[in-house]
């Protein structure tokens, strides 16, 4: 048998490695292009617009709210009925402006339309500070910039019942890889993404915990489950022993 030297073995190994590398298929980037929102959305009442996938106007009014400790003043996005409140705690019957939301109806992904459910399910709302250069003169007389939005209070640090504040949010979309699929020339939610969104919605209606609470409780929950399982096994063994003592023959006396 011919003896192959170390150099020959090294050459053979290099050749095999190069062959394997050439045999590997080329890596193809099949990720989707970023979605396109379409034409800008505009809140014509205030001249506020966005080039994202949705626009949300949130209107809040400073009002009285009844509690066990009496009455407190709070910002609320719906009118609080004060018909049963004590004298001196009267709220306006309705908000002077409506909360409104606009959705992009011509958003696309790689030239194909995006279904509205994709925006409504996967979209992420973010507060932004608009440019109020287009604010109509009649509203400019009633509102002034306050934080990220507008407010009607003469002193923002001391609002009065009936004062209004308004903020806007715009809708952003995350990368849509593995979350949508093209069916009938339209991008729809994938079954996995739809199921995940439904599962998250159900979980949010059961209980709301502060961020990180579930992670902190997880070791304790696992420990408690292990203790319960151990107790169940011990109880089962004790039950078997008792059953054997009752039904088995008495021990013989030597």
C-alpha positions in Angstrom: 0.0 0.0 0.0 1.4 3.4 -1.0 2.0 5.7 1.9 0.6 9.2 1.4 2.6 12.0 3.0 1.2 14.8 5.2 1.5 17.3 2.3 -0.6 15.0 0.0 -3.3 14.7 2.7 -3.4 18.5 3.1 -3.7 19.0 -0.6 -6.6 16.5 -0.8 -8.4 18.2 2.1 -8.1 21.6 0.5 -9.4 20.3 -2.8 -12.4 18.7 -1.0 -13.1 21.9 0.9 -13.0 23.9 -2.3 -15.3 21.5 -4.1 -17.8 21.7 -1.2 -17.7 25.5 -1.3 -18.4 25.5 -5.0 -21.2 23.1 -4.5 -23.0 25.3 -2.0 -25.9 27.3 -3.6 -25.5 31.0 -3.9 -27.1 33.0 -1.1 -30.0 35.0 -2.5 -31.5 38.0 -0.7 -35.3 37.4 -1.0 -36.3 40.0 1.5 -39.2 42.2 0.5 -38.7 45.9 -0.4 -39.9 48.5 2.1 -43.7 49.2 1.7 -44.7 52.5 0.2 -47.5 54.6 1.9 -48.9 56.3 -1.2 -50.3 59.8 -1.2 -50.0 62.0 1.9 -52.7 62.0 4.5 -54.1 65.3 5.7 -56.1 66.6 8.7 -57.7 69.5 6.8 -59.1 71.1 10.0 -55.6 71.9 11.3 -53.5 71.6 8.1 -51.6 68.7 9.7 -50.3 66.0 7.3 -48.1 62.9 7.2 -46.5 60.8 4.5 -46.9 57.6 6.5 -49.5 54.9 6.5 -52.0 56.4 8.8 -52.8 59.6 10.7 -54.5 59.8 14.1 -55.9 62.9 15.8 -56.5 62.6 19.5 -58.6 65.2 21.3 -58.8 65.4 25.1 -60.7 67.7 27.3 -60.0 68.7 30.9 -63.0 67.5 33.0 -64.3 66.5 36.4 -64.3 62.9 37.3 -66.0 61.4 40.4 -64.1 58.9 42.6 -64.3 57.4 46.0 -62.3 60.2 47.4 -64.4 62.9 45.8 -63.7 64.8 42.5 -60.6 65.1 40.5 -59.7 66.9 37.3 -58.4 64.7 34.4 -57.7 64.8 30.7 -60.1 62.5 28.9 -60.7 61.7 25.2 -64.5 61.4 25.7 -67.0 63.6 27.5 -67.7 62.6 31.1 -71.3 62.8 32.1 -71.6 65.1 35.1 -75.4 65.1 35.4 -75.2 63.4 38.8 -72.2 65.4 40.1 -72.4 67.8 43.0 -72.8 71.5 42.4 -69.7 73.2 41.0 -68.6 70.1 39.1 -70.1 70.6 35.7 -68.5 69.3 32.5 -69.3 70.4 29.0 -71.7 67.9 27.4 -69.4 67.1 24.5 -66.0 67.7 23.0 -65.9 70.6 20.5 -63.8 68.4 18.2 -63.9 64.8 17.2 -61.2 62.2 17.5 -60.4 61.1 13.9 -58.3 58.6 12.1 -57.2 58.4 8.5 -55.8 55.3 6.7 -53.8 55.1 3.6 -55.9 53.5 0.8 -53.2 53.2 -1.8 -50.2 51.7 0.1 -48.2 49.2 -1.9 -45.5 46.6 -1.5 -43.4 45.9 -4.5 -46.0 47.5 -6.8 -48.9 45.5 -5.4 -51.6 46.9 -3.1 -51.5 46.3 0.6 -54.7 45.1 2.3 -56.1 47.4 4.9 -55.9 44.6 7.5 -52.1 44.6 7.2 -51.9 48.3 8.2 -54.5 47.9 11.0 -52.9 44.8 12.4 -49.1 45.4 12.0 -48.9 49.2 12.0 -47.3 51.0 14.9 -48.6 54.4 16.1 -46.0 57.0 17.0 -46.6 60.5 18.3 -45.0 63.2 16.1 -44.9 67.0 16.4 -46.5 68.6 13.3 -45.5 71.8 11.6 -48.3 74.2 12.5 -47.5 76.7 9.7 -50.8 75.8 8.0 -53.0 76.3 11.1 -56.1 78.3 10.1 -56.4 81.8 11.6 -59.6 81.0 13.5 -57.9 78.0 15.2 -54.6 79.9 15.8 -56.6 82.3 17.9 -57.9 79.5 20.1 -54.9 77.1 20.3 -51.2 77.5 20.9 -48.4 74.9 20.7 -48.2 72.8 23.7 -45.8 69.8 24.0 -46.1 67.8 20.8 -49.5 69.2 19.9 -51.9 72.1 20.5 -53.7 73.3 23.6 -56.4 75.8 24.4 -55.3 76.6 28.0 -54.1 80.1 28.6 -51.7 78.6 31.1 -50.7 75.0 30.2 -49.5 74.4 33.7 -52.9 75.4 35.1 -55.6 74.1 32.7 -59.3 74.8 33.4 -62.3 72.5 33.0 -63.3 72.6 29.3 -59.8 73.2 28.0 -58.7 71.1 25.0 -55.4 69.6 24.0 -54.8 67.8 20.7 -52.0 65.5 19.6 -51.3 63.6 16.4 -49.8 60.2 15.7 -48.6 58.6 12.4 -48.6 55.0 11.5 -45.4 53.2 10.6 -45.0 49.6 9.3 -42.2 47.2 10.4 -40.5 44.9 7.8 -43.1 42.7 6.3 -41.0 39.6 5.6 -42.9 36.4 6.6 -45.9 38.5 7.7 -47.7 38.9 4.4 -48.3 36.8 1.3 -49.4 37.7 -2.2 -52.8 36.3 -3.1 -55.0 37.5 -6.0 -52.6 40.3 -6.8 -52.9 41.8 -3.3 -50.7 41.5 -0.2 -52.7 40.0 2.6 -51.8 39.0 6.2 -50.1 35.6 6.3 -52.0 33.0 8.4 -49.2 32.9 11.0 -49.2 36.7 11.4 -53.0 36.8 11.7 -52.9 34.0 14.3 -50.2 35.8 16.3 -52.1 39.1 16.2 -55.3 37.3 17.4 -53.4 35.5 20.1 -51.8 38.8 21.3 -55.3 40.5 21.3 -56.8 37.8 23.4 -53.9 38.0 25.8 -54.2 41.7 26.2 -57.9 41.4 27.1 -57.1 38.9 29.9 -54.6 40.9 32.0 -52.2 43.7 31.6 -48.9 43.5 33.5 -46.2 46.2 33.7 -43.3 45.7 31.2 -41.0 42.9 32.3 -43.4 41.5 34.9 -43.9 38.3 33.1 -40.2 37.8 32.7 -39.6 38.3 36.4 -42.4 36.0 37.4 -41.3 33.2 35.0 -38.7 31.6 37.3 -41.2 31.6 40.2 -43.9 30.2 38.1 -41.7 27.4 36.8 -40.5 26.7 40.4 -44.1 26.5 41.6 -45.0 24.2 38.8 -42.1 21.9 39.6 -43.1 21.8 43.3 -46.7 20.9 42.4 -45.5 18.2 40.1 -43.2 16.8 42.8 -46.0 16.9 45.4 -48.3 15.0 43.0 -45.7 12.3 42.5 -45.1 11.9 46.2 -48.9 11.7 46.9 -49.3 9.1 44.1 -46.6 6.9 45.6 -48.0 7.1 49.1 -51.5 6.2 47.8 -50.0 3.2 46.0 -48.3 2.0 49.2 -51.5 2.5 51.3 -53.4 0.5 48.7 -50.9 -2.3 48.8 -51.1 -2.5 52.6 -54.9 -2.7 52.6 -55.2 -5.3 49.8 -52.0 -7.2 50.3 -51.6 -10.2 52.7 -50.4 -9.5 56.2 -46.7 -10.0 56.8 -45.8 -13.5 58.2 -44.5 -13.8 61.7 -41.3 -15.8 61.9 
